[in-house]
């Protein structure tokens, strides 16, 4: 059986990870996005509500299914030099839905990425609302 996953050129340094994620997200292909997560990753789609495993993919797909483009800028990269880095990322999902509703969702993510044995960086922790309080209304 051949590998049917779409090719994603993962980042070889942590500073490039955000751009790779934006490209995968904007492709609308959840299999491209899946490749950017470490097998032990944690995703926090809502403050205080982390998910793991296949739930990462189903919750990420909820964002993709909106069909709106993501833009993101890495504000800071804190690289330990030992295969772990913290990224602070400002992002926006904005556009008009098929029913004409304008949507704008913004956040500042606090993400942890890890360099794999292949030298490529993947999410260990993806927390898009990383600066939000879990009890905020």
N, C-alpha and C positions, 0 to 999 in steps of 0.2 A: 504494500500500500504506500502511496506517495503522500508526502506532507501537503495538505491542502490549505494550510494557513497562509493568509496574505503576507507578503514580505514587508517587514517594518525594520528600518535601519535604526536600531536603538542607539542612544547617545553613548559616546566613549568617554565623556566627562560629565559630571553632574550638572554643570551650567547649561548643557544642551538638552537636558531631559524635558524641560517644559515645552520647548518647541516641538519635540518629537510627539509629546502627548497632544498638543494642539492639532497637529497634522492628523494624528490617528483619530481624535475626537471628531474633527471636521469632515473626515472621510465618511462618517456615519456607520462605520463597520466595527461592530463590537469585538470581532476577532482581532482586529488591529489593536484595539485598546487593551484587550486581554493580555497581550504580549508585554505590556509595560508594567505589569504587576509581578512582584516576587511571589513565589508559591505560598509564602507565609505572610503575605501582606494583610494589612488592616485598612479598611476604607471607612471614613466617617461622613456619610451622606447628610447627616443632621447632627448638630452639636450634641455630644454626649451619647450618641447611638452608633458605636462602631459595628462593622460587619466584617466577616472573613469568608474565605472559600468562594463557592459559586454565588453567594449572595452579593459579593463585590460586583460581579458581572451583571446580575439582574438589577441592582440598584444603579449602577453606572448606565445601563441601558435606558433607564427612566430619563436620564439627562439627554442621552442621544436621541431618544424618540421624540423629543421636542422639535428636532430638526433645525434648531437655531445654532448659528456659529458661535464658537468660543474664541476669544482672544485672551492672551495672557502675557504678562511680563514678569520675569524673575527679578525681584527686588534685591534679594541677598542669597548668596550661596555660602554655606559654612561647611567646608570639607575637612573631615578629620584627617585625611591623608591615609586612612586605613580602610577605605572601602565603604564608608558611611558619610552621608552629607545631609544637612538640613537646608531646605529651600523655602524661602518666603516668596510667595507668588501672588500678584494681584491679577484678578481675572474678571471677565465680563462675558455673559451669555446674553446676546441682545438681538432682537429681530421681531418680525411680524409673523404670527402663526397663520396657518391656512384659513382660519376663521376671522382674520383681520385684527386680532388682539396684539397690541405691542407689549412685548415682554422684555424686561431688563433685570437680570439677576447678577449681582456683583459679590465678590468676596475677596478675602486675603487668605490664601491657603498656607498652612504650615505642613510641609511634606518632608518625609524622610526617605531618601533613596539609598539603595545599596548596590555596589558593584558586584556583579555575578562572576563566576569562574571564567566566563567568556569575555570579561572586561567591559560588559555593557551594564548600564544603570537602569534599575527598575524601582518602582515604588515599594517601600516597606510599609510606610504609613502615608496615606493620601487623605488629608483633612482639609477639604476645600473651604470650610468655614472655620479654619483653625483659630481665628481670633475672636470668634463669637462665644459667648457664655452659654452653657447648656441650659441655664434657667432663664435666659433672656426671652422676652416676649416680642 
